């Protein structure tokens, strides 16, 4: 940008310098009548000398400006090169981000398709074994399908529950407190507006009140914690069933437990049978079971027992049957006279006591 100014200015400086040189040459001898002219010429020489140094400085300044212009041009070219490289990298990164996003979306889509396929297969398996559901509820927080279980020696009910919101499943304590006279699973369902309910963890009676055994967690808060030789059954923040041998409060926190109760034993873990403790072996009893299928859906089961047409189920039989139904994790909840299955405001099973038993806790599911 400086070139247009530098060339004319250089010529001007050269011309002025030439003039000054001319003025500085030997003066001619003048006749007296030219003395006044000589005096004027001397004055002009002094003026020329006075501007000679500034013009030299100006010339040097223009030279430096010319050099600076060349350097600036080189800098600008370097900056343009860097900017071009950055623009290229940005385009490549943008293309990479777009490809990554597309890959993630494809994975999510494939995962959803696989989940649906797995669910369809599971529904097909259950339908072929159990027949069509006797009841179905489609809610914002959960989808519930209820099946009737009836084979040689026992009868019962199973609910297959797909959670849309993990908070749809909740453990409720009788009276919402530790130490109460107890309430039936039907009462728990009615007061919480639940569409499905089963009895929960084990309990003991003291001074006329019922107290939960072992560990109890409600809405992420540990309500009771005592180390007993029992299994903990919990639901984490994602609505996944977790538990087993829990010995510290820190484990509860690490697993992100939101709801949980205690009984014994753990039946299945990762699709494998676990050893049944000796005192629980080969005993046909009324059962309440909880678990989840291979596709992540939960199941809630109650088997009637101690009756003519339904003696109950051994835990070993339960393990085998659950594996046939594609269940991967399962736990045994409090059974016997406590076993109760509530759906749509009605008790579907026949409790062995001949009436509903008051219990300390219930698992309820909201639609």
N, C-alpha and C positions, 0 to 999 in steps of 0.2 A: 504493500500500500504506500510505501515511502518513495518508490522509484521515480514517479512522476515529478516529485518535488526535488529530489536530489540532483538530477541532471541539469535542469535550468538554473538552480542555485549555484551549482559548480561553475557553470559558464559565467554567471554574473560575477562571482568571486574572482575568476580569472581575468575578466575584463577590467574590473576595478583595480586589481593588482597591477595590470599593465599600465593603466592610467597613472597609478601611483609611481610606478617605475619611470614613466616618462617625465613625470613631474620632478623626480629626484635626479635626472641627468644634468650634466653641466649646463649652467645657464649661459646664454649668449651675451656678448658685450652689447649693451644698448646705449644709444645716444641719450643725452640728457633729457630730450623731450619724451623719452619712454620711461623715465624713472618712476613715474606714478603707476604705470602699468606693471613695472617690476615689483613694486611694493604689493600690488594686488595679487600678483602671481605668488609671491612668498606667503601671503595669507592663505591662499588656496592650498599651497603645499602643506602648511601646518594642519589645515582641516583634513587633508588626505591622510597625513601621518596619524592624526587622531583616530581616524576610522579604520586604519590598516589593521591594528591589533584585534579589535572586535570582529572584523571580517575574517581574520585567521581563525579566531575562536569559533565563529559561525561555520567556517569550512570544516573544522575538526568535528564540530557537533553533527553536521550533516553526514560526515564519514561514519561516525559512531552510530548514527541513526540507520545508516545503510547496513552496517554490520549487524545491528540489533534486529533490523527487519529480516535479514537472512536467518538469524538465529531463531526469531519468532516463527518464521515459516517452517523451520525444521521442527520446532516444538509443536506447532499446530498439526503438522503431518503426523508426528508421533502420537499426539492425542487422538487424531482421527483413526489411526491404526488400532489403538487400544479400544476406542469406542466401537469400531467395527467388530473387533474380537469379542467384546462384551455382548454386543447385539447378537452375534452368532451363537455365543454360549447361552444367552437368554432364550433364543429360539429353540436350541437343542433341549434346554431344560424344560421349556414349555411343552415341547413334543414328548419328552420323557414323562412329565407329569400327566399329560393326557393319556399316554399309553398305560401308565401305572393306574390311573383312575379307571380306565377301561378294563384293565385286568382285575382290579378289585371288584368292580361292578359285575363282571362276569363270574368271579368267584362267589359273590353274594347270591347271584342269580342261580348258579349251579347248586349252592348250598341249600337254597330255598326249594329248588326242584328235588334235590335228594331227600330233604326233610319231608316234603310232601309225598314222595315216592315211598319212603320208609313208613310214613303214617298210613298210606293207602295199603301197603303190604300188611302192616300190623292189624288194621281194621279187617282186612280180608281173612287173616289167620284167626282172629277172635270170632269173627262171624261164622267161620266154618266150624269152630269148636263150640261156641256158646250160642249161636243163633243171632237173631236180630236184637238190638237193644230194646228193653222194655220201657225205657224212658230216656229222653234227650233234652238237654237244656243248652241253648246257645246265648251266652251273655257276653258283655263287653270285656269282662275280666277272666272268664273261663268258659270252656265248652265241656259239658258233662254228658257221658253216655253210661247208662246203667244196664247191667246184664244180670240175668238170673242164673245162679249156679246150682246145678242139681245133678249129682252123680250118685252111684251106688254108695249108700252109707251116710251121705250128708247133703245138705242144701245151704244156700247162702246167697249173697249178693256182692257184686263187684261194680265199682264206679271207675271208669277210665276218664281222667281229667286232663285236658290240655289247658295250661295256664297262659293267658294273654297278659296277665299282670301277676307277678309273684305274690303281691299282697292279697290276692284273692284267697289264699290259704292262711288260716290263723289258728293258733292254739289259744283257747280261752279257758281261764280258770273259773271255777265255780265262784260266783259273787265277785269275780275279777280281783280276787285277793288270795293270799296264802293263808289257809286255815278257815274252812267254811263248812257248812252243813252238807254241801254237795248239791249238784243239780243233774238231771238226766241229760243225755245228748239231745233229746227232743227239746227240752227247755233251752239249752244252749243255742240250738239252731233257731228257735223262734225269737229269742231276744237279740240275736245278731243279724236277723234277716238272711240267714244262710239257706241255700237250697239243698246242701248236703252236709251231713255231720256223722262222725263216728266217735266212739269213746277214745280217750287218749292214754296217758301214762298211768303207771301203777301208783297206789296210794296206801296210806296207813291211817288208822283212826286213833286219835288221842284226845282225851277230855271231851268227847262228843263231837269233835270236829275232824274233818278229813284234811290230810296234808300230803302234798306230792312227794313221791320217792325220788331220790337222786337229784338230777339236774332238770330244772325247768326254765325255759326262756320264752318270754312273751314280748313281741315287738322289739327284739334286740336287747331287752333287759333281762339279766339273770335274776330270776325270782327265788330260786332255791339252788343250792350247790352243796351236795354231800357225796363223798366218794363211796360208792357201793359197787358190788360185783354185778352190775347191770349194764345194758347197752343204752347209749344215748341216741335218740332219733331226732335229727334237726333238719330244718329247711334254711338254706342260705339266702342271700340277697337276690340271687337269680332264680329262686324257686326250685333249686336242686336239692335232692335229699342226700344228706351227709350225716355221718355219725360213727357209732361204734364205741370203741374204748376211749373215753375222754376223761382225763384225770386233772386238768387244770383249767382255770378260767381263761388263761391266755389262749388255749386251744379254741375255746368258744369264739373268742375275738378274731383269731386268725382265720377261722372257717367262715366268718361273716354270718353267724347264725342269727336268724330273726325269730324263729319259732322252734321250740323243741321240748320233748318230754323223755321219760325214761321207762324202760322195761327190758325184757330179755326174751330170747337172744336175737342177735343179728342172724338172718337166715341166708341171704345171698350178698355177695360183694363182687362187683365186676363180672357178673354172670357165673359165679362159682359158688357152690354150696360151702357153707362154713360148718364146723363141728357143733353139734347140738350138745349142750352140757348134760351130763348123766341124769340129773334129777328131772330133766325135761324130756328125756328120750321116750319115744313110742307111747305117748299118752294122747288118747283122743279127747279133745276138749273143744268147747266153743272158742273161736279164734277171731281176733281183730288184727289185720295185717295192713301194712302200708309199704309202698315201694314205688319204683318207676320202671317203665318199659324201656326197650332199647332205643326208642325214638325220643325219650325224655318226658313223655306223658306220665302223669302219676296214676297210681291205682290205690283204691281204698276197698278193703275186703272185710266182710263179716261172715263167718261160718257158724251156723247154729250147732249146738251139741247138747249132750245129756238128755236127749229126747228119743222116742221110739223110732221115728223116721229120720233122725239125724243125730248120730252118735258123736259127731264132731270130726276133727281132722288132727292127725299127728303133725308135728313140725317137719318130720322127714317127708311126709306126703305133701305137705305144703310146699316144700322146696322143689320137689319134682314137678308139681303142677305149675308153679310159678315159672319155671324154666320153659315149660311147654308153651306158656303164654308170652314168651319173649320178655320176661322180666329180668332185669340185670342186678338190681339192688333191692333188698326187702328186709323189713324188720317186723318183729312180733310185738304188738302192743298188748295192753292189759286185756285178758280174755275172760272166760267163765261167764258169770252172770252179768258182767259189765258190757259184754259185746252187744253193740247196738248200731243199727244202720238206719239213718234217717234220710229221706229224700222227699222233697216238695211237701214238707210239713207232716209226713207220715212215717211211722216206724214200719219198715218192710219185713224185717226178720222177726223171729220169735225168741226173745231173751230167755235163757234157761231158768231164771228165777220165777218166770210166770208173770213178771211185771218189770217195769223199767227200774234199773238200779241207779241210784244217785252216785255220780262219779266226781272226781276232783278236777278233771280236765277233759276237753273235747277238741278234736280237730274239726273246724268248720270251713266250708268252701262257699264263697259268694259268687254269684253269676256275673 
